[in-house]
Amino acid sequence: MCWATNASDASFPHTRTKRGTSVSADNKSVVLGLWAALSKRDWEGVKGFVSDDCIYIDMPVGPGLAARGPDDIVKRLKVGLESLADYINHDGLLISDGADVMYEHSETWTWATGETATLAFVTVHKVVDGKITLWKDYWDFGGLANTAPSDWMDTLAAADTSWIYDATGQI
């Protein structure tokens, strides 16, 4: 990793912010903090890592079903995760380039009826001033739908949708 000698040296990808850290390292810590909170389904903790105008989007369903802001992002996350009997986040590769942090990981979802799905994810985050301002999840919707309980789609259709934000053209 290259370190710039001062903030004005733009020839290096990372600029020193304080002794022994970098913008990228700080942003990685923010992202890992978010995922630690989400892994515990600590909804208030999740809210603390996202900006007031953060956009969250599941890329398989598109920008028309995004969520914006901490409260609505948590409502959106609860649609998929709150009713699970178990939810495990498996750590993976974390790469950063300034404000952009990508996290390749997997999640194991277990429903009360016994079905289990392990999903591969790539998540792209933008971190500005210590808060996540954009959160995009890439995963296989079809793979999840084929593994989930038979009534899973009906449950999704009946869920609270007050969180829906159309982010078309914003991401």
N, C-alpha and C positions, 0 to 999 in steps of 0.2 A: 504494500500500500504506500502510496506517495503522500507526503505531508507538505503542505504549503508552509512557508516560513511566516507569512502574515496574511491577513484577510484580503489584501489587495493583490496577492499573487494568484491570478486566475488560471495559470498554466497547469495547475494540479487539480484533480477532481475533488479533493477533500480539503477543507480549510480548518485549521486549528481553532477551536473555540475556547478551550482551557487546557491546562497542562494534562497531556495524556488522553485527550478525547478529540473527537472530530464531529462535524455536523452529521456525517453518516452514522457514526457510532451512537450519537444521541438519538437519532431517528430510529435506529434499530431498537434501542431500548424502549422507545415509545411503542413501537409495533409489538415487541415481545410482551410488554405490559398489557396491551390490549388483549392479546391472545391468552395470557395467563388469566385475566379477568373473565374472558369469554369461556375458557375451559371450565371454570368454576360456576359458570352461569351467574356470575356476579354482575347483575344488570346495572347497578349504580356505578360499579367500577368501570364497566364498559363506557358508560356515559362520560366519565372523566377523561377518556383518551381521545374523544372525537370533538371537533370544533362545532360551534353552533350552526354552521352552514355546511357541515360535512355531508357529502352524498355517498350513500351506500347502494351498491347495485349488484345483484346476482346476474352476471352476464348471460347465462343461458335463457333468462326470461326477458332481458332487454331493458332499456332505459325508461320505458313507460311504467315499470313497476319498481322504481327506485324508492328509497326513503331518504329524508333529509333532516338533519339535526339529531341530537342525542336521544330525545324522547321517541321520535318516530323510528329511528334506527333500532332501538331496543324493542319497540313493538314489532317491527319486522323480524328481527332475530327470534323473538319468542314464538312467532308463527311456526317456525321449523323446529326449534330446539326445546321449548319449555315442556312439552308433553312427553319427551323422550324419557324412558326409564334410565338410560345411561348415555352419556356423551363424552367421548374421549378425543382430545386433540393430540395427534402424534407429531412431535417436532420434526422439522425438516430444514431445508436449505433456505438461508436468509441472505439476500443480496441487496446492497444499496448503492445508489448513485445520487448523492446529494439528497434532495427532498423525496426521491422515489425509492421505495423499499418494496421488494418482491419477496414473498414467502411461499415456498413450495412445501406443502405439508399434507397430512391426511387426517380425516376425522372418522371415528367409528360411532355410528348412530345405532342405538338399540331401543326398540319400541317395547312397550309393556306386553305386547302379544308375542314377543320372542324374536321377531325378525331383526336381523343385524345387517348393516351396510357399512362398508369401509370405502370412503370417498376420497379420491385424490383431488387436491385443490392447488391452484396457484392464485394467490391473492396479491393484488397490486395496491399499494398505499401511497398517498402523497402526504408528507408530514411538513407542516409549516408552523414555526414558533411553538414546537412541542406538542402540537395537536394534529390528529389525522384529519385531513380536509377532503380526501377522496379515498374510497375503499371499494375495490372491484374484485368480486369473487368469480373465478372461472372453475367450473366443475361440470360433471356429466349428469344432467337432469334425468336423462333416460335411464341411466344406470341406477339412480336412486329410485325412480318411479317403478322400475322392474323389481326392486328388492323390498320396497316398503309394503306395509299392510295393504290389503285390498281396498280399504276405505280411506287411504291416505289422501288421495286427490279430493274426495268429498270433504274431508276435514279441512284441507287447504281452502277449498271454495267457500266454506262456511266461516272462515276465520275473520277476525277484525281486519279491515282494509283501510282504516282511517289514516294509516301511515303512508299511503301511496303518494308518490311524488313523481311527476313526469320530468325526467332529466334529459330528454331528447335534445341533442344539440349542445349539451353542457359538459359532456365527458369525452 
